[in-house]
Amino acid sequence: MSVNSSRIRLPLAVATALAAPLSAAMADVTLPPVTIGAGLRTSFAQTRYDDGVHSNSSDFSLDSARIYLNGTVTDDIKFMFNTEYNGSSKDVDIIDAAAMFSFGDKVNIWAGRFLPPSDRANLYGPYYASNWGTFRDGVQDGYPFEAAGRDNGVLYWGQFGILKVSAGAFGQPGLPKGSSDVLWAGRAQLDFWDPETGYYLNGTYYGDKDVLAVGVAAQNSAGKNAASADFLLEKKLGNAGVVTVESEYARYDRLGGYPAPGAAASTESHGWYLLGAYLLPQPVGMGKVQFLGKYGETRFSIVSGEIKEPTTELDLNYLIKGFNARVTLFFINQEYDHFAPDMRQVGMGLQVQM
């Protein structure tokens, strides 16, 4: 079947003429800057129980995998969107989705899903913690959350010299409907040495900063309360390495908290931990070596009395590129004086970010 070539040339000519100004206009369009990143935590661990009932295990785990997306809308408005695969639940969650309005150090407004005002540990999470078993002791990051410590709501935060303050209102699934649906949260922090810029925090700076910081946080909803106080000291000792000391005390009164081990969930708990670390000054191969020890103790109130849970962790960290590439040999020991069996875990963890 023959085709009239003039019938083809005319539409092509019209399309080309229309596309030319569109291409020129697109050449002048500047897309807003967007950054994309990813993070991975994977481990091998041998877990042993002392009761002869629970099964011992030797497992490879994909503990966490994250995708980070950040963009700039205007000079004052930015956007954050982060996802996480949780190896424990096998779920993929939106952990951050927030519009961030910044009008200088003193006035910042966030809306969406993000970390609410809470303890330092929640504001750095597993990827920016010093130790591997970040939330194993029943103390830190016990505030209620929607996903990975995050809640949906609106936040104000500002920096006033050495003082950083934040406050916000959030919704939390499981709370009563109506006016008590709102969870109120606030935090105040003093940085006596180098400032920690931004809202999110670190558990260590590996000697990039000299930090002496004290923070307090509290949350309330429908008469239920949670509160904590945290402390971080990190000092570079000239050519003698870096020393880190971190501590926290937390109390959860019918709001948040960890489940009582081996028993029904407790309504109240309180606990503390102390962490110490020393980073050797000289590189070993392509990285540096850090020794770390942590002890935490939590007490859970239950109907029949109180459960005591002491947790000890010892880490040997090999820091190839700080938080972006590190390997950890870890030992975690948890003991209970009620119901649950004592547990010991030895393993190796790998964390990579880009």
C-alpha positions in Angstrom: 0.0 0.0 0.0 1.5 3.4 -1.0 1.6 6.4 1.3 1.6 10.0 0.2 4.9 11.4 1.6 3.5 15.0 1.6 0.9 13.9 4.2 3.8 12.9 6.5 6.1 15.9 5.9 3.4 18.4 6.9 2.6 17.1 10.4 6.4 16.6 11.1 7.1 20.2 10.0 4.3 21.5 12.3 5.6 19.4 15.3 9.1 20.6 14.8 8.0 24.2 14.7 6.0 23.8 17.9 8.8 22.0 19.7 11.5 24.5 18.9 10.2 27.3 21.3 9.4 24.7 24.0 13.0 23.3 23.8 14.3 26.8 24.1 12.1 27.5 27.1 13.1 24.3 28.8 16.8 25.2 28.4 16.2 28.3 30.6 14.5 26.3 33.4 16.6 25.6 36.5 15.4 22.7 38.5 15.8 23.0 42.3 18.8 21.2 43.8 18.0 17.7 45.0 20.3 15.3 46.9 19.8 11.5 47.1 21.5 9.2 49.6 21.2 5.7 51.0 22.2 3.9 54.2 22.6 0.2 55.2 23.1 -1.7 58.4 23.7 -5.4 58.3 25.1 -7.8 60.8 25.9 -11.4 61.8 25.1 -12.4 65.5 25.2 -15.4 67.6 22.6 -15.3 70.4 22.5 -17.5 73.4 20.0 -17.9 76.2 20.6 -19.5 79.6 17.2 -21.2 80.3 17.5 -24.1 77.9 14.0 -23.3 76.6 14.6 -20.4 74.1 16.3 -21.4 70.9 19.9 -20.2 70.4 20.6 -18.7 67.0 23.2 -17.7 64.5 21.8 -15.2 62.0 22.7 -12.9 59.2 20.4 -9.9 59.3 19.6 -6.9 57.1 18.9 -4.7 60.1 18.0 -1.5 58.2 18.2 0.0 54.7 17.3 3.6 54.0 16.9 6.0 51.1 17.3 9.7 51.7 15.8 12.5 49.5 16.3 16.2 50.2 15.5 19.2 48.1 15.3 23.0 48.1 12.0 24.7 47.1 13.1 28.3 47.8 15.8 29.9 49.9 13.6 29.5 53.0 11.8 26.3 52.2 13.3 22.8 52.0 11.8 19.3 51.8 12.9 16.0 53.3 11.7 12.5 52.4 13.3 9.4 53.8 12.3 5.7 53.8 13.5 2.7 55.8 13.3 -1.1 55.5 13.1 -2.4 59.0 14.7 -5.9 59.3 12.7 -6.8 62.4 9.3 -6.0 61.1 10.1 -6.6 57.4 8.2 -3.4 56.6 9.2 -0.4 54.5 8.1 2.8 56.2 8.1 6.5 55.4 10.2 7.8 58.3 10.6 11.4 57.3 8.3 13.5 55.1 8.5 17.2 56.1 8.4 20.7 54.8 11.0 22.8 56.6 10.7 26.5 56.8 13.9 28.3 57.9 14.0 32.0 58.7 17.4 32.1 60.4 18.8 30.3 63.5 16.0 31.5 65.8 12.9 30.6 63.7 12.5 27.2 62.1 9.1 25.6 61.4 8.7 22.0 60.3 5.4 20.2 59.3 4.8 16.6 58.4 6.6 13.5 59.8 9.9 13.7 61.6 11.6 13.2 65.0 9.7 15.1 67.7 11.5 16.8 70.6 12.8 13.9 72.7 16.1 12.6 74.1 19.4 12.9 72.3 19.3 9.2 71.4 16.1 9.5 69.4 17.5 12.6 67.7 20.5 10.7 66.4 19.1 7.2 65.9 21.1 4.0 65.0 23.0 5.5 62.1 24.6 8.3 64.2 25.0 6.5 67.5 28.4 5.6 69.0 27.4 2.0 69.8 25.9 -0.8 67.7 23.0 -1.9 70.0 21.5 1.5 70.2 18.1 0.7 71.7 18.7 -2.5 73.5 18.8 -1.3 77.1 15.2 -0.2 77.6 16.2 3.4 78.4 16.8 5.6 75.4 14.3 6.5 72.7 11.3 5.2 74.6 9.0 8.0 73.6 5.9 7.0 71.6 6.3 7.1 67.8 4.6 6.4 64.5 7.7 5.0 62.6 11.4 4.8 63.7 10.9 7.4 66.4 9.0 9.8 64.2 5.6 11.3 64.7 3.2 13.4 62.5 2.9 17.0 63.5 4.3 20.5 63.6 7.4 21.8 65.2 9.2 25.0 66.2 12.9 25.0 66.9 15.5 27.7 67.3 19.1 28.4 68.3 19.8 31.2 70.8 23.6 31.3 71.4 24.4 28.2 73.5 20.7 27.4 74.0 18.7 25.3 71.6 14.9 24.9 72.1 12.2 23.0 70.4 8.5 22.4 70.9 5.7 20.9 68.9 2.3 19.2 68.7 1.8 15.7 67.3 -0.8 13.1 66.7 -0.1 9.5 68.0 -2.0 6.4 67.0 -3.5 4.6 70.0 -4.2 7.7 72.0 -7.8 8.7 72.8 -9.7 10.6 70.2 -10.7 14.2 70.6 -8.7 16.9 72.4 -6.5 14.3 74.1 -5.4 13.2 70.6 -2.6 15.8 70.8 0.8 14.8 72.1 2.8 17.8 73.3 6.6 17.7 73.2 9.5 20.0 74.1 13.2 20.0 74.5 15.9 22.4 75.7 19.7 21.9 75.3 22.8 23.8 76.3 26.0 23.5 74.3 28.8 24.8 76.4 31.6 24.2 74.0 31.3 23.9 70.2 27.7 24.4 68.9 25.8 21.5 67.4 24.1 23.1 64.4 20.7 22.0 63.1 17.9 20.1 64.8 19.0 16.5 64.5 22.0 15.5 66.7 24.9 13.0 66.8 26.0 10.5 69.5 29.6 11.3 68.6 31.6 13.6 66.3 34.7 11.4 66.3 36.8 14.4 67.3 35.5 16.9 64.8 33.9 18.9 67.7 34.6 19.4 71.3 31.2 18.9 72.8 29.8 19.5 76.3 26.0 19.4 76.1 23.2 18.9 78.5 19.6 18.4 77.4 16.2 17.8 78.9 13.0 16.7 77.1 9.4 15.9 78.0 6.2 14.8 76.4 2.6 14.8 77.6 -0.7 13.5 76.3 -4.0 13.1 78.2 -2.3 13.3 81.6 0.3 10.7 80.6 4.0 11.8 80.8 7.5 10.9 79.7 10.7 12.8 80.5 14.4 12.5 80.1 17.8 14.2 80.7 20.9 13.5 78.6 24.5 14.4 78.6 27.3 14.3 76.1 31.0 15.1 76.6 33.5 14.6 73.7 37.0 16.0 73.8 39.9 15.7 71.4 43.1 15.2 73.4 45.5 16.8 71.0 47.5 13.9 69.5 46.3 11.5 72.1 43.0 10.6 70.6 39.4 11.4 71.4 37.4 10.5 74.6 33.6 10.4 74.6 31.2 10.1 77.6 27.4 9.9 77.1 24.7 9.4 79.6 20.9 9.5 80.0 18.1 9.1 82.6 14.6 8.5 81.4 11.2 8.0 83.0 8.0 6.8 81.2 4.8 7.2 83.1 2.0 5.6 81.1 3.4 7.2 77.9 5.9 5.3 75.7 8.5 3.1 77.3 9.6 -0.4 76.4 7.6 -3.6 77.0 8.5 -5.4 80.2 10.7 -8.4 79.3 8.9 -11.7 79.7 5.8 -10.1 81.2 2.7 -8.0 80.3 3.6 -4.5 79.2 4.4 -2.2 82.1 2.7 1.1 82.6 5.8 2.7 84.2 9.5 2.3 83.8 12.6 4.3 84.5 16.3 3.8 83.8 19.7 5.2 83.0 22.9 4.4 81.0 26.5 5.4 80.9 28.6 5.1 77.8 32.4 5.7 77.5 34.5 5.5 74.3 38.1 6.1 73.3 39.3 6.7 69.7 42.9 5.9 69.0 44.8 8.8 67.4 46.8 6.9 64.7 45.2 5.2 61.7 45.4 1.4 61.4 45.3 0.6 57.7 42.5 2.7 56.1 40.7 3.5 59.3 40.9 4.2 63.0 40.1 2.0 66.0 37.7 2.9 68.8 37.0 1.0 72.1 33.6 1.5 73.6 31.7 0.3 76.7 28.1 0.9 77.8 26.1 -0.1 80.9 22.4 0.6 81.3 19.8 -0.4 83.9 16.0 -0.2 83.6 13.3 -1.0 86.1 9.8 -1.9 84.9 6.7 -1.7 87.2 4.4 -4.6 86.8 1.5 -6.0 88.8 3.6 -8.5 90.8 6.4 -6.0 91.5 9.3 -4.6 89.6 11.6 -6.1 86.9 15.2 -5.1 86.8 17.0 -5.2 83.4 20.8 -4.5 83.4 22.4 -4.4 79.9 26.2 -4.4 79.2 27.6 -3.7 75.7 31.3 -3.8 74.6 32.2 -2.7 71.1 35.4 -2.6 69.0 34.7 -0.1 66.2 36.8 0.2 63.0 36.0 3.6 61.5 36.8 3.8 57.8 34.9 7.0 57.1 33.0 7.9 60.3 29.3 7.2 60.0 29.5 6.5 56.3 31.7 3.3 56.6 32.3 1.5 59.9 32.6 -2.1 61.1 31.8 -3.1 64.7 32.6 -6.2 66.7 30.0 -6.2 69.5 29.1 -8.1 72.7 25.8 -7.5 74.4 24.7 -9.1 77.7 21.2 -8.7 79.2 20.2 -10.0 82.5 16.7 -10.2 84.1 15.5 -11.0 87.6 12.0 -11.9 86.6 10.4 -14.2 83.9 12.8 -13.6 80.9 16.0 -15.6 80.4 19.4 -13.9 80.4 20.7 -13.3 76.9 24.2 -13.0 75.5 25.0 -11.9 71.9 28.3 -11.7 70.0 28.4 -10.4 66.5 29.8 -8.2 63.7 27.9 -5.2 62.2 28.6 -3.2 59.0 27.2 0.3 58.3 27.6 2.1 55.0 26.1 5.4 53.9 26.4 7.6 50.9 
